[in-house]
Amino acid sequence: MISYQVGKHVVRVSNANGRWAVIVDDAALSKWYVNQAEAWAAGVQEADRLDRQQVAAVEVGGIVGEL
């Protein structure tokens, strides 16, 4: 398993039987990937989505800014 720090998140990719899996923080993505680069890119995209979701939640709450 290989771990990367992506912003505030930890992205982990692992290979089992030629299929790559991704875990962002403690949540596994539901899709398998055919190579490490695709798995890593999917993990980075998910970490970015989570960051945008957190910022949007703060803005909706009436406070503009990051957590």
Sequence and secondary structure as in RCSB ss.txt:
>XXXX:A:sequence
MISYQVGKHVVRVSNANGRWAVIVDDAALSKWYVNQAEAWAAGVQEADRLDRQQVAAVEVGGIVGEL
>XXXX:A:secstr
 EEEEETTEEEEEEEETTEEEEEETTEE S  BSSHHHHHHHHHHHHHHHHHHHHHHHHHTT  S  
